[in-house]
Amino acid sequence: MIAPTTARQPSTQPAFRSGPRAGSTIAVVVATAVSLAPSLLPRSAPVQAAVTGMLIAAALGVAALVRRSATSRLSSDSAELRWLAAAVGAATVAVSATVAHRWQNDLRTAMSLPPIGFGHWVEVAAGAVAIATVVVAVTAAARWGLDGLHGHRVATVAVAVTVTVACASVPALTFPAGASGADTDGRLLSSGVSGSTHSFIQSNELGREGLRFVTLPSPGTPVRVYVPLVAAPDARSRADVAVRELDRAGGFDRGHLVIAVPTGSGWVDANAVHGFEDRWGDDVAIVAQQYADTPSWVTFVFDRGTAGESARALTDAVRAHVLTLPPQARPRVHVYGQSLGALGGSSVDGGSSTESVTPGRCGLILVGPPAGTPVTASPTTTVVANTSDPVVWWQPSLLWAPPDLSAARPDAPVPTWIPVVSFLQTTVDLVTSLDSAPGHGHRYGAEQARCDPGPT
């Protein structure tokens, strides 16, 4: 007589006695370890908690999908296995946190920031647990509510949404948007800047970024020309307006003329403006031409070609006018761009000694160029980039290949590249890339005006 086969019944022990599922434990441990992998920039407790919590929630969602699609044999585990996984997982998290603590303090030391202590990790743990709990609870409620209609599909969508939110919450390729500014009476502006009563451009046409640019404090008599989008219908027409404005303001009478290619919002870094004016004083004029009025990441994703088109149009117009001047009266022309402006500036050659500058100095200055920006090796080209700048690292190929940091200046410890993980960490670092002091992250200082060939 053959004894009937007894199906393995799920454990009836209380959850606190049988322990968490081994799959869930593994998912949480892997997510936590990934979230604590070395970053480019120091992490505050709230940022780290958000990253860890979102990744844990996403990992638990994946584990749930695997468990629902697996056989009962694969989805069940013994209490002994569960507690073994929990013990190994706890040890792994402890090691990861210890390594992360040392790495974060190494970054902070390099960037002259105070070190973190044990309290930092208490905040991270509490915040991560709270965030993961909320996300999992909301996802579970949605699945239970719709399980009769869509079932398996709802769980899939929930995981996809969690992962999407975790990534999309970081403003990918976030470049400086600049500060806001109020309307200024043109009568209060000096004659050498756009928007003054002598200008072809009204002060109320400059926009936020243009007004901020022309009103930056200066110890001398600056010549700053800013041509907004509303000045003319296309890049070439705006370049013609810029040349007229420069001529009116006396820009071509100065020894140095800097063409500043702004970011997508029209922002020009005040540190660069001060750097050029500190270096050359009243012997420099700076001209910028707006090509978009959206956040730079939007322009980068949807219309990045406009940056190069605008930079070429303005540079060609300025150089053409310079060539009409007597050789001894021609200013040295320098093309400068930061962030998306560097991408636009990279489409312009550094010029020759007859058209712009003495070869080997300051023809083309690219600061914080986005990863993948084509930079032609030239004695007239300067690249200023920080190894801690996530904009210099971030591109899709970072998923499977290390970044090219050959033109970057080491300003802090550089993390070892890890496939996929480095991409995720760099994506998160984009959100805090502007929170550092000049010289770190995506912040640059007066060194932008040194324009020495190669890294500075």
HELIX and SHEET records of a PDB file:
HELIX    1   1 ALA A   15  SER A   18  1                                   4    
HELIX    2   2 ALA A   22  SER A   35  1                                  14    
HELIX    3   3 ALA A   45  SER A   69  1                                  25    
HELIX    4   4 SER A   72  SER A   75  1                                   4    
HELIX    5   5 ALA A   79  ALA A  110  1                                  32    
HELIX    6   6 PHE A  118  LEU A  146  1                                  29    
HELIX    7   7 HIS A  152  ALA A  168  1                                  17    
HELIX    8   8 GLY A  186  LEU A  188  5                                   3    
HELIX    9   9 SER A  203  GLU A  205  5                                   3    
HELIX   10  10 GLY A  207  VAL A  214  1                                   8    
HELIX   11  11 LEU A  229  ALA A  231  5                                   3    
HELIX   12  12 ALA A  235  ALA A  249  1                                  15    
HELIX   13  13 GLY A  251  ASP A  253  5                                   3    
HELIX   14  14 ALA A  270  TRP A  280  1                                  11    
HELIX   15  15 GLY A  281  ASP A  283  5                                   3    
HELIX   16  16 SER A  296  ASP A  303  1                                   8    
HELIX   17  17 GLY A  305  VAL A  322  1                                  18    
HELIX   18  18 PRO A  327  ALA A  329  5                                   3    
HELIX   19  19 LEU A  340  GLY A  345  1                                   6    
HELIX   20  20 PRO A  390  TRP A  393  1                                   4    
HELIX   21  21 PRO A  396  LEU A  399  5                                   4    
HELIX   22  22 VAL A  421  ASP A  429  1                                   9    
HELIX   23  23 LEU A  430  THR A  432  5                                   3    
HELIX   24  24 ALA A  446  ALA A  449  5                                   4    
SHEET    1   A 6 VAL A 223  VAL A 227  0                                        
SHEET    2   A 6 VAL A 284  GLN A 289  1                                        
SHEET    3   A 6 HIS A 256  VAL A 261  1                                        
SHEET    4   A 6 ARG A 332  GLN A 338  1                                        
SHEET    5   A 6 LEU A 364  VAL A 367  1                                        
SHEET    6   A 6 THR A 381  VAL A 384  1                                        
END                                                                             
